[in-house]
Amino acid sequence: QSLFPQIPVSSTKGATGHTLGASGALGVAFSLMALQEQVLPPCVGLRETEFNLNLVKKADSHPLKHILCFSFGFGGQNAVLAMAKG
């Protein structure tokens, strides 16, 4: 938090539910759409959190240059994609 205190954090799983094998592709699609439209999707259904994060509570315009898309699967199948607006 001392290095990156204002980094917004979002999740679309509350809006889409668990899409199993399609979740990684949907995460990339949402990330690319956010970069193109310069709007961060909200964490649907979020009420409270025990972590001190800058969670996106409502869709809002934000100047985006880079996005990290994390995908965590069953059995330890994990991936991270870094995307940039070119």
trRosetta pair geometry for C-beta under 8 A, 3 or more apart (Angstrom, degrees):
i j d omega theta_ij theta_ji phi_ij phi_ji
1 4 7.1 -85 -129 68 26 59
1 5 5.3 57 179 -103 71 72
1 52 6.7 5 -94 102 151 112
2 5 6.8 16 -115 -60 18 99
4 7 4.4 16 155 -23 113 122
5 54 7.7 99 154 -39 52 126
6 54 6.0 73 -158 -63 38 165
7 54 6.1 154 77 45 44 127
8 40 5.6 -41 126 -124 149 168
8 54 5.1 -90 -102 116 47 110
8 55 7.7 89 -162 -141 68 12
8 56 5.2 56 -178 -61 114 99
8 62 6.3 -54 5 -141 154 168
9 43 7.9 19 113 -53 77 128
9 53 4.9 -29 28 164 144 125
9 54 6.0 124 8 73 86 65
9 55 5.3 -45 74 -98 96 57
9 56 6.8 -157 78 -8 41 83
10 34 7.9 161 60 -101 153 155
10 40 5.3 -172 -48 178 148 103
10 41 5.4 124 171 72 141 72
10 42 6.8 -118 -137 -135 108 13
10 43 5.9 -153 -146 -55 58 81
10 55 7.3 123 -87 -160 46 61
10 56 4.2 -8 -87 29 98 130
11 14 6.4 86 104 -3 98 95
11 43 5.0 47 45 -115 85 92
12 15 5.1 -55 -170 42 70 112
12 16 5.5 39 138 -3 94 114
12 26 7.0 -136 93 139 136 108
12 27 7.0 179 38 -104 120 63
12 30 4.9 -128 -34 -106 157 170
12 41 5.4 22 -88 107 97 148
12 44 7.6 42 -148 9 44 106
13 16 6.2 -72 -131 54 31 90
13 17 7.1 4 -176 -176 65 4
13 18 6.7 21 -155 -80 105 59
13 23 7.6 17 -98 -141 95 118
14 43 5.9 81 15 178 140 58
14 44 3.7 -172 111 73 112 80
14 45 4.0 -153 -159 29 128 113
14 46 6.7 -107 -48 -37 167 76
15 41 7.1 -84 0 171 152 127
15 44 4.2 110 -63 9 79 145
16 19 5.7 -32 144 -38 120 116
16 23 7.9 152 104 -115 136 78
16 26 6.1 126 -158 163 172 154
18 23 6.8 -33 -162 -74 58 131
19 22 4.2 -72 145 72 117 99
19 23 4.6 152 64 -69 92 72
19 26 5.6 73 51 -3 158 147
20 23 6.5 168 65 -19 14 103
21 24 7.9 -46 176 19 43 98
22 25 5.4 -63 -163 48 62 110
22 26 5.6 62 140 -25 87 107
23 26 5.7 -56 -142 40 31 111
23 27 6.2 38 157 -25 65 104
23 71 6.3 146 114 -142 96 104
23 73 7.6 159 63 -91 127 89
24 27 5.7 -53 -150 32 30 114
24 28 6.7 28 153 -15 63 103
24 71 4.2 40 -104 -136 86 162
24 73 7.6 -33 -49 -58 111 116
24 79 6.4 37 -129 56 128 131
25 28 5.8 -53 -151 36 34 110
25 29 6.3 35 150 -20 66 106
26 29 5.4 -52 -145 37 35 114
26 30 6.3 34 156 -17 68 104
27 30 5.9 -53 -146 38 29 108
27 31 6.2 30 154 -20 63 109
27 69 4.8 137 145 -174 107 115
27 70 7.6 -107 -174 67 151 37
27 71 5.5 -166 34 -78 158 101
28 31 5.6 -57 -146 38 31 114
28 32 6.2 28 157 -17 66 106
28 69 5.7 125 -86 127 56 171
28 81 6.2 19 -100 53 99 158
28 83 7.7 127 -146 -50 78 142
29 32 6.0 -55 -145 38 28 107
29 33 6.3 28 155 -18 63 108
30 33 5.7 -56 -146 39 30 112
30 34 6.3 34 154 -23 65 105
30 41 5.9 -51 -170 0 117 147
30 69 7.9 140 70 -119 89 120
31 34 5.7 -52 -149 33 30 112
31 35 6.6 30 152 -17 63 104
31 67 4.7 170 -163 123 103 144
31 69 4.4 -77 -51 -72 154 123
31 81 7.4 157 72 86 166 115
31 83 5.7 121 140 32 123 145
32 35 5.7 -52 -150 36 34 112
32 36 6.3 31 154 -17 66 108
32 83 6.6 -102 -83 178 70 163
33 36 5.7 -56 -144 40 31 110
33 37 5.9 5 166 3 69 115
34 37 6.4 -65 -131 52 23 92
34 38 7.5 75 170 -99 54 10
34 39 6.2 -117 -135 76 65 52
34 40 5.7 47 -146 -103 123 45
34 41 6.4 -95 -81 -12 114 86
34 64 6.2 68 139 -11 91 176
34 67 6.3 111 84 -91 122 152
35 38 7.5 13 -174 -71 23 51
35 64 5.5 -123 -113 111 56 128
35 67 5.8 -112 -62 -8 105 130
35 83 6.3 -103 -47 123 151 119
35 84 7.9 139 -135 171 141 15
35 85 4.9 -176 -174 -74 107 97
36 85 7.9 165 -75 -114 41 107
38 61 5.6 30 123 -155 94 85
38 62 6.5 -161 174 64 73 48
38 63 6.5 -8 -153 -108 116 35
38 64 5.6 -172 -126 22 63 97
39 59 5.7 24 172 -179 112 97
39 60 6.8 172 -150 86 74 22
39 61 5.4 -47 -94 -95 74 55
39 62 7.1 111 -124 20 26 79
40 56 4.7 -131 129 -117 124 155
40 59 6.8 -176 83 -142 55 53
40 60 6.0 -9 48 58 96 73
40 62 5.0 17 -18 17 111 134
40 64 7.4 142 -64 -63 88 129
41 56 6.9 104 91 106 38 145
41 59 6.0 -18 -126 -101 39 92
42 46 7.5 -133 162 22 90 118
42 56 5.1 -137 -117 127 50 94
42 57 5.9 4 -146 149 110 19
42 58 5.0 -11 -87 -118 136 17
42 59 5.2 -86 -25 -48 97 60
42 60 8.0 83 -71 -7 91 81
43 46 3.9 44 109 -29 112 136
43 55 5.4 -35 5 178 144 109
43 56 5.9 131 -13 71 85 72
43 57 6.7 -39 43 -99 92 42
46 49 6.9 -14 -164 -47 107 104
46 55 6.1 -153 177 149 162 140
46 57 6.3 -118 79 -115 124 74
49 53 6.6 -53 116 37 154 101
49 55 6.2 126 -8 -21 152 151
56 59 7.7 49 163 -94 118 33
56 60 6.9 -150 -151 27 101 103
64 67 6.3 17 -175 -57 124 99
64 85 6.5 112 110 -24 81 130
65 84 6.3 -2 155 -150 69 83
65 85 5.5 -106 -142 35 43 104
66 82 6.7 -13 -168 -172 105 90
66 83 7.0 154 -155 84 55 49
66 84 5.0 -20 -100 -101 76 79
66 85 7.6 -115 -61 6 39 76
67 82 7.6 161 84 -155 46 46
67 83 4.9 -12 60 61 93 99
67 84 7.8 -178 20 -78 66 36
68 80 6.0 -10 -171 -171 99 105
68 81 7.3 158 -156 80 50 47
68 82 5.6 -21 -101 -101 73 69
68 83 7.9 174 -85 21 26 73
69 80 6.9 155 78 -157 51 53
69 81 4.6 -8 55 56 104 96
69 83 6.7 32 -9 -3 110 114
70 78 7.7 -19 -170 -166 84 93
70 79 7.7 161 -156 89 43 50
70 80 5.3 -14 -103 -104 66 85
71 78 6.8 162 91 -154 62 48
71 79 4.7 -2 58 58 107 90
71 80 7.4 -173 22 -77 71 40
71 81 7.9 32 -3 -3 109 95
72 77 7.8 130 -170 84 38 58
72 78 5.1 -2 -113 -110 64 91
73 76 7.6 -14 78 77 76 17
73 77 3.6 -26 67 74 122 103
73 78 6.7 -157 23 -69 76 45
74 77 6.7 14 63 25 45 105
